[in-house]
Amino acid sequence: MIAALTVRKLKPGTYDEWRKAWWSDDVPEGAEVYVLRNFDDPDEIIAFGLVEGNRDEIAAAFDEDKEKARQEAMAPYVESTGADGIYEVVEHIGAKTGAQA
């Protein structure tokens, strides 16, 4: 499983504009996508998606030009970016999996 994750501090009051710029119709089939807002600071967001696949499959589907355009569209609404990347899920721990730490 692969996870795409970004942590961003948005410019005050720009969530709706950022959200429109952030979304892509290129989300892989079967992906689960989440956007989280900090209770204490609604301008701090975490966005992530989970999709079954491997690194080669994700790389083959990645369009650098579309991603560059998406990043440029989001830029006016972003104050700063923390973690931002594609990650391999190496463990899934929780009640649904039966796995324990």
Rosetta blueprint (number, residue, H / E / L):
1 M L
2 I E
3 A E
4 A E
5 L E
6 T E
7 V E
8 R E
9 K E
10 L E
11 K L
12 P L
13 G L
14 T L
15 Y H
16 D H
17 E H
18 W H
19 R H
20 K H
21 A H
22 W H
23 W L
24 S L
25 D L
26 D L
27 V L
28 P L
29 E L
30 G L
31 A L
32 E E
33 V E
34 Y E
35 V E
36 L E
37 R E
38 N L
39 F L
40 D L
41 D L
42 P L
43 D L
44 E E
45 I E
46 I E
47 A E
48 F E
49 G E
50 L E
51 V E
52 E L
53 G L
54 N L
55 R H
56 D H
57 E H
58 I H
59 A H
60 A H
61 A H
62 F L
63 D L
64 E H
65 D H
66 K H
67 E H
68 K H
69 A H
70 R H
71 Q H
72 E H
73 A H
74 M H
75 A H
76 P H
77 Y H
78 V E
79 E E
80 S E
81 T E
82 G E
83 A E
84 D E
85 G E
86 I E
87 Y E
88 E E
89 V L
90 V L
91 E L
92 H L
93 I L
94 G E
95 A L
96 K L
97 T L
98 G L
99 A E
100 Q L
101 A L
